[in-house]
Amino acid sequence: LEALAAPDRLQVCRAVASEARTAGEIAALWNLHPTQVTRHLKALTRANLVTAERQGRFVTYHLNEATLQSLGPHLLTLILR
């Protein structure tokens, strides 16, 4: 749960909840610096809250709903708000 302590990380999770996105797409969506988004994505990936998949030159990220559900349904609801 420490990985979700930063408010920007919740925004990143929300950005990848409905569809897979690249770090650049997330940065543009939330008006964050791409380096900052990449740092948050690494932390979320290490915590297994987000999955990464290489598609050609790009890496797309998606919310790992199974992990969030295992932590409790209320957490998933909070993120999807």
Summary of the structure (lengths in Angstrom):
residues: 81
radius of gyration: 11.6
end to end distance: 17.3
largest distance: 35.5
contacts: 223
relative contact order: 0.20
helix: 62%
strand: 17%
